Amino acid sequence: SDRREYEALLDRSFTRRYLMRYDEFAPVTAVTHMFMHGGIGHLIGNMVFLLLLGILVEGALGRGLFLATYLVAGLGAAAASLAVHWGSPTGMLGASGAIAGLMGLFTVLYGRLRVRFFYWVWVYFDYVRAPAIVLLPVWLGWELLQFVMAQGSSVAYEAHAGGIVTGALIAAGVRALGWQRNEFLQEESQREDDREVLEAAQQDLAALNVTRAKSRLRPLLERNPGDTAVLESWYNACKVQKEDSDLHDAAGRILALPGDTGEERALVMATFADYRQRANPKLSVSQATDLCCRLLRWEALEEGVLLLDRLMRLKETPAQLPRACLLAAQQLRRQGRSEEAKPYMEAVQRLTSDPAMMRALRQIQD
C-alpha cells in the first residue's frame, strides 16, 4: 500500500513526467527532456554553449531551419542514449545532446573554412585557426573516449556523441541541397582573417615597422570602415612619422564616428585631443560643427568649447553654430559656470530667431 502511494506521488512529479525515461519511454519526452535541467549550473553551462555555437549555426542556416535542425539533433542524441540504456530504471534530461548536434552542424557547415578555436595542454593554453571540419573527429573522439573511460558518470556522453553525428549528417544534407547561407559563412571566415591581419599589423606597429603595418591596415579599412579597432590602429600608425600625409585622413575617419557607444565616444574624444596637438586639424566647417555638437552633448566641455570658439571667429556663420552655442550654454550652466555660459547665450540670441531654440534659451535663463 505504501509502495503504491509512493509510486503515485512519483508519477505526479513534473520532472519524472517529462524527462526521458529508459524503462517507460514516451515519445513526447524525447522532446521535452531537451528543455529541462538538473540545476542552475547545468542550465547555465548548456546555455553558454548554446549561445556560442547557436550564433554561428543560426547565421549559416536561418532561424526556421536552425530550430528544426536543433530539435532533430536532439532527437538523434536521445536515440543514441536510448540504444545504450534501454530498460534501465533511470532517465535523461538536458539540452546538451541537442547542443552537441550544433557542434556537428558547425564543423560540416563551415567545412574547410578556417575558424579560431581554443585549446589547452596541462597549464599551457592558446588558440589556433584551422579548417572547421578538423574539429569533428576531435569533438566526437573526445565524447567517445569519455563514454568509455567514465563508466557510471551522470553525464550522457553517448547522447553527446549521437548529437554530434546527427548534426554532422544534417549539415551534409543541408550542403547537398544548397540551403546554407554561403555569404554568412564567407563573411564569418573573412572576419577571422581580418582579425589575424589586425593583430599582425599591431605587432608590426609595436616593432615600429610602420610601412608594413600600414600596408596590412589599408585593405582592412576598405572592408571595415566603421571598426573602431581598425581605425584606432590606422591612426596610431599614421602618427608615428612626423607630417605623415595620411594623418588627417586617419583622424577624420575617427572623428566622423557617431559615438553610439561609450567606446566610440572615448575614441573620438581621445583622438581629437591628440590630433589637435600634433597638427593643425583639417576639417571642413560642417565637419567641425558636427564634431563640436557631439563633443558638447557628451559633456567633453573643454574640447567642445575650444572648437566652438574657433567656429565663432569664422567670417561666415555655420548653419549649426546656434545649436552648438545653445549646447555649450546648457552644459556650462548645468555645471554651475553661469558666467562662462553668458557669451554663448548672447550668441544664440544674435544668430537665430528659431522659436524652439529661443524657448530652450529661456529655460536656461530661468
NORNORBEL-V691505 format. One record per backbone hydrogen bond with DSSP energy under -1.0 kcal/mol. NH is the residue of the N-H (numbers start at 1). CO is the residue of the C=O. If there is no record, write none. Layout:
BEGIN
NH&CO + NH&CO
END
This chain:
BEGIN
5&1 + 6&2 + 7&3 + 8&4 + 9&5 + 10&6 + 11&7 + 13&10 + 17&13 + 18&14 + 19&15 + 20&92 + 22&90 + 29&26 + 30&27 + 31&28 + 32&28 + 33&29 + 34&31 + 35&32 + 36&33 + 43&39 + 44&40 + 45&41 + 46&42 + 47&43 + 48&44 + 49&45 + 50&46 + 51&47 + 52&48 + 53&49 + 54&50 + 55&51 + 57&53 + 58&54 + 59&55 + 60&56 + 61&57 + 62&58 + 66&62 + 67&63 + 68&64 + 69&65 + 70&66 + 71&67 + 72&68 + 73&69 + 74&70 + 75&71 + 76&72 + 77&73 + 78&74 + 79&75 + 80&76 + 81&77 + 82&78 + 83&79 + 84&80 + 85&81 + 86&82 + 87&22 + 88&85 + 90&88 + 92&20 + 94&33 + 99&95 + 100&96 + 101&97 + 102&98 + 103&99 + 104&100 + 105&101 + 106&102 + 107&103 + 108&104 + 109&105 + 110&106 + 113&110 + 115&130 + 117&128 + 119&126 + 121&124 + 124&121 + 126&119 + 128&117 + 130&115 + 132&113 + 133&111 + 134&131 + 135&132 + 136&133 + 139&135 + 140&136 + 141&137 + 142&138 + 143&139 + 144&140 + 145&141 + 146&142 + 147&143 + 148&144 + 149&145 + 150&146 + 153&150 + 157&155 + 160&156 + 161&157 + 162&158 + 163&159 + 164&160 + 165&161 + 166&162 + 167&163 + 168&164 + 169&165 + 170&166 + 171&167 + 172&168 + 173&169 + 174&170 + 175&171 + 176&172 + 177&173 + 179&174 + 181&60 + 182&180 + 185&181 + 186&182 + 187&183 + 188&184 + 189&185 + 190&186 + 191&187 + 192&188 + 193&189 + 194&190 + 195&191 + 196&192 + 197&193 + 198&194 + 199&195 + 200&196 + 201&197 + 202&198 + 203&199 + 204&200 + 205&201 + 206&202 + 207&203 + 208&205 + 209&204 + 210&208 + 213&209 + 214&210 + 215&211 + 216&212 + 217&213 + 218&214 + 221&217 + 222&218 + 223&219 + 224&220 + 227&224 + 231&227 + 232&228 + 233&229 + 234&230 + 235&231 + 236&232 + 237&233 + 238&234 + 239&235 + 244&241 + 247&244 + 250&246 + 251&247 + 252&248 + 253&249 + 254&250 + 255&251 + 256&252 + 257&254 + 265&261 + 266&262 + 267&263 + 268&264 + 269&265 + 270&266 + 271&267 + 272&268 + 273&269 + 274&270 + 275&271 + 276&272 + 278&274 + 279&275 + 288&284 + 289&285 + 290&286 + 291&287 + 292&288 + 293&289 + 294&290 + 295&291 + 296&292 + 297&293 + 298&294 + 299&296 + 300&295 + 301&299 + 304&300 + 305&301 + 306&302 + 307&303 + 308&304 + 309&305 + 310&306 + 311&307 + 312&308 + 314&311 + 321&318 + 324&320 + 325&321 + 326&322 + 327&323 + 328&324 + 329&325 + 330&326 + 331&327 + 332&328 + 333&329 + 334&330 + 335&331 + 336&333 + 337&332 + 341&337 + 342&338 + 345&341 + 346&342 + 347&343 + 348&344 + 349&345 + 350&346 + 351&347 + 352&348 + 358&354 + 359&355 + 360&356 + 361&357 + 362&358 + 363&359 + 364&360 + 365&361 + 366&362
END
